[in-house]
Amino acid sequence: MALNSAYEELGTRFVQQYYDYFDKRSSSSAELAALYADEAMLTFDGELRLGRQAIMTKLLGLSFTTDARLLTSVDSQPLPDEGVLVTVIGKLSVDDSVINYSDTFVLAYVGKGLAITQHIFRTVTA
Protein backbone atom coordinates (compact mmCIF):
# COMPACT_ATOMS: atom_id res chain seq x y z
CA MET A 1 0.00 0.00 0.00
CA ALA A 2 1.75 3.15 -1.23
CA LEU A 3 0.85 6.40 0.51
CA ASN A 4 1.48 9.78 -1.06
CA SER A 5 3.85 11.70 1.24
CA ALA A 6 2.99 15.01 -0.49
CA TYR A 7 -0.74 14.66 0.29
CA GLU A 8 -1.05 18.02 2.11
CA GLU A 9 0.59 19.99 -0.69
CA LEU A 10 -1.41 18.12 -3.34
CA GLY A 11 -4.66 18.76 -1.47
CA THR A 12 -3.97 22.47 -1.09
CA ARG A 13 -2.91 22.92 -4.72
CA PHE A 14 -5.89 20.92 -5.95
CA VAL A 15 -8.37 23.02 -3.97
CA GLN A 16 -6.93 26.27 -5.32
CA GLN A 17 -7.09 25.00 -8.90
CA TYR A 18 -10.54 23.43 -8.54
CA TYR A 19 -12.19 26.56 -7.13
CA ASP A 20 -10.49 28.76 -9.69
CA TYR A 21 -12.04 26.65 -12.47
CA PHE A 22 -15.37 26.26 -10.65
CA ASP A 23 -15.80 29.97 -9.98
CA LYS A 24 -15.10 30.66 -13.68
CA ARG A 25 -16.99 27.57 -14.89
CA SER A 26 -18.75 29.35 -17.75
CA SER A 27 -15.36 30.10 -19.35
CA SER A 28 -13.30 27.24 -17.84
CA SER A 29 -15.68 24.30 -18.33
CA ALA A 30 -13.15 22.18 -20.26
CA GLU A 31 -10.53 22.65 -17.54
CA LEU A 32 -13.07 21.85 -14.80
CA ALA A 33 -14.29 18.74 -16.65
CA ALA A 34 -10.71 17.51 -17.07
CA LEU A 35 -10.35 17.30 -13.27
CA TYR A 36 -13.02 14.55 -13.11
CA ALA A 37 -12.47 10.90 -13.98
CA ASP A 38 -14.82 9.55 -16.67
CA GLU A 39 -16.69 7.43 -14.09
CA ALA A 40 -16.62 10.00 -11.26
CA MET A 41 -19.51 10.44 -8.83
CA LEU A 42 -20.88 13.72 -7.45
CA THR A 43 -23.42 14.10 -4.68
CA PHE A 44 -24.55 17.73 -4.69
CA ASP A 45 -26.82 18.52 -1.73
CA GLY A 46 -28.12 14.94 -1.77
CA GLU A 47 -28.51 14.62 -5.56
CA LEU A 48 -26.28 11.94 -7.11
CA ARG A 49 -24.70 12.37 -10.56
CA LEU A 50 -22.68 9.59 -12.18
CA GLY A 51 -20.04 10.24 -14.83
CA ARG A 52 -18.16 13.32 -16.00
CA GLN A 53 -20.85 14.44 -18.45
CA ALA A 54 -23.68 14.28 -15.87
CA ILE A 55 -21.50 16.09 -13.33
CA MET A 56 -20.69 18.88 -15.76
CA THR A 57 -24.37 19.23 -16.69
CA LYS A 58 -25.13 19.76 -13.00
CA LEU A 59 -22.25 22.18 -12.34
CA LEU A 60 -22.82 24.24 -15.48
CA GLY A 61 -26.55 24.39 -14.70
CA LEU A 62 -26.03 26.06 -11.32
CA SER A 63 -27.57 29.51 -11.49
CA PHE A 64 -25.49 31.27 -8.87
CA THR A 65 -22.36 33.33 -9.40
CA THR A 66 -19.68 33.22 -6.73
CA ASP A 67 -18.91 36.76 -5.58
CA ALA A 68 -16.31 35.68 -3.00
CA ARG A 69 -15.09 32.49 -1.34
CA LEU A 70 -13.56 32.05 2.12
CA LEU A 71 -11.91 28.72 2.90
CA THR A 72 -12.21 28.09 6.62
CA SER A 73 -10.24 24.84 6.52
CA VAL A 74 -8.65 22.44 4.05
CA ASP A 75 -7.74 19.02 5.44
CA SER A 76 -6.09 16.23 3.48
CA GLN A 77 -5.21 12.60 4.18
CA PRO A 78 -3.25 10.10 2.12
CA LEU A 79 -5.17 7.17 0.65
CA PRO A 80 -3.91 3.80 -0.58
CA ASP A 81 -2.31 3.76 -4.03
CA GLU A 82 -1.15 7.38 -3.58
CA GLY A 83 -4.65 8.89 -3.67
CA VAL A 84 -5.68 11.87 -1.53
CA LEU A 85 -8.82 12.61 0.49
CA VAL A 86 -9.55 16.35 0.70
CA THR A 87 -12.21 18.02 2.86
CA VAL A 88 -13.01 21.72 2.67
CA ILE A 89 -15.15 23.86 4.96
CA GLY A 90 -15.92 27.29 3.63
CA LYS A 91 -18.27 30.17 2.94
CA LEU A 92 -19.53 31.45 -0.40
CA SER A 93 -20.76 34.97 -0.97
CA VAL A 94 -23.49 34.42 -3.55
CA ASP A 95 -26.11 36.86 -4.79
CA ASP A 96 -25.98 39.05 -1.64
CA SER A 97 -26.07 36.11 0.79
CA VAL A 98 -23.51 33.90 2.53
CA ILE A 99 -23.67 30.11 2.17
CA ASN A 100 -21.70 27.80 4.48
CA TYR A 101 -20.60 24.59 2.81
CA SER A 102 -18.62 21.39 3.10
CA ASP A 103 -16.86 19.90 0.06
CA THR A 104 -15.15 16.50 0.02
CA PHE A 105 -13.03 15.07 -2.80
CA VAL A 106 -11.38 11.72 -3.37
CA LEU A 107 -8.45 12.09 -5.76
CA ALA A 108 -7.06 8.92 -7.31
CA TYR A 109 -4.57 8.14 -10.04
CA VAL A 110 -6.40 7.55 -13.30
CA GLY A 111 -3.95 6.96 -16.09
CA LYS A 112 -0.93 9.14 -15.36
CA GLY A 113 -2.50 11.81 -13.18
CA LEU A 114 -4.76 12.48 -10.23
CA ALA A 115 -8.46 12.92 -10.96
CA ILE A 116 -11.60 13.38 -8.89
CA THR A 117 -13.30 10.00 -8.50
CA GLN A 118 -15.77 10.96 -5.73
CA HIS A 119 -17.06 14.42 -4.82
CA ILE A 120 -19.61 15.41 -2.17
CA PHE A 121 -20.84 19.00 -1.82
CA ARG A 122 -23.25 20.01 0.93
CA THR A 123 -24.58 23.38 1.98
CA VAL A 124 -24.63 23.71 5.75
CA THR A 125 -27.49 25.43 7.51
CA ALA A 126 -27.46 26.45 11.15
C-alpha positions in Angstrom: 0.0 0.0 0.0 1.7 3.1 -1.2 0.8 6.4 0.5 1.5 9.8 -1.1 3.9 11.7 1.2 3.0 15.0 -0.5 -0.7 14.7 0.3 -1.1 18.0 2.1 0.6 20.0 -0.7 -1.4 18.1 -3.3 -4.7 18.8 -1.5 -4.0 22.5 -1.1 -2.9 22.9 -4.7 -5.9 20.9 -6.0 -8.4 23.0 -4.0 -6.9 26.3 -5.3 -7.1 25.0 -8.9 -10.5 23.4 -8.5 -12.2 26.6 -7.1 -10.5 28.8 -9.7 -12.0 26.7 -12.5 -15.4 26.3 -10.7 -15.8 30.0 -10.0 -15.1 30.7 -13.7 -17.0 27.6 -14.9 -18.8 29.3 -17.8 -15.4 30.1 -19.3 -13.3 27.2 -17.8 -15.7 24.3 -18.3 -13.1 22.2 -20.3 -10.5 22.6 -17.5 -13.1 21.9 -14.8 -14.3 18.7 -16.6 -10.7 17.5 -17.1 -10.4 17.3 -13.3 -13.0 14.5 -13.1 -12.5 10.9 -14.0 -14.8 9.5 -16.7 -16.7 7.4 -14.1 -16.6 10.0 -11.3 -19.5 10.4 -8.8 -20.9 13.7 -7.5 -23.4 14.1 -4.7 -24.5 17.7 -4.7 -26.8 18.5 -1.7 -28.1 14.9 -1.8 -28.5 14.6 -5.6 -26.3 11.9 -7.1 -24.7 12.4 -10.6 -22.7 9.6 -12.2 -20.0 10.2 -14.8 -18.2 13.3 -16.0 -20.8 14.4 -18.4 -23.7 14.3 -15.9 -21.5 16.1 -13.3 -20.7 18.9 -15.8 -24.4 19.2 -16.7 -25.1 19.8 -13.0 -22.2 22.2 -12.3 -22.8 24.2 -15.5 -26.5 24.4 -14.7 -26.0 26.1 -11.3 -27.6 29.5 -11.5 -25.5 31.3 -8.9 -22.4 33.3 -9.4 -19.7 33.2 -6.7 -18.9 36.8 -5.6 -16.3 35.7 -3.0 -15.1 32.5 -1.3 -13.6 32.0 2.1 -11.9 28.7 2.9 -12.2 28.1 6.6 -10.2 24.8 6.5 -8.7 22.4 4.0 -7.7 19.0 5.4 -6.1 16.2 3.5 -5.2 12.6 4.2 -3.3 10.1 2.1 -5.2 7.2 0.6 -3.9 3.8 -0.6 -2.3 3.8 -4.0 -1.2 7.4 -3.6 -4.6 8.9 -3.7 -5.7 11.9 -1.5 -8.8 12.6 0.5 -9.5 16.4 0.7 -12.2 18.0 2.9 -13.0 21.7 2.7 -15.1 23.9 5.0 -15.9 27.3 3.6 -18.3 30.2 2.9 -19.5 31.5 -0.4 -20.8 35.0 -1.0 -23.5 34.4 -3.5 -26.1 36.9 -4.8 -26.0 39.1 -1.6 -26.1 36.1 0.8 -23.5 33.9 2.5 -23.7 30.1 2.2 -21.7 27.8 4.5 -20.6 24.6 2.8 -18.6 21.4 3.1 -16.9 19.9 0.1 -15.1 16.5 0.0 -13.0 15.1 -2.8 -11.4 11.7 -3.4 -8.4 12.1 -5.8 -7.1 8.9 -7.3 -4.6 8.1 -10.0 -6.4 7.5 -13.3 -3.9 7.0 -16.1 -0.9 9.1 -15.4 -2.5 11.8 -13.2 -4.8 12.5 -10.2 -8.5 12.9 -11.0 -11.6 13.4 -8.9 -13.3 10.0 -8.5 -15.8 11.0 -5.7 -17.1 14.4 -4.8 -19.6 15.4 -2.2 -20.8 19.0 -1.8 -23.3 20.0 0.9 -24.6 23.4 2.0 -24.6 23.7 5.7 -27.5 25.4 7.5 -27.5 26.4 11.2 
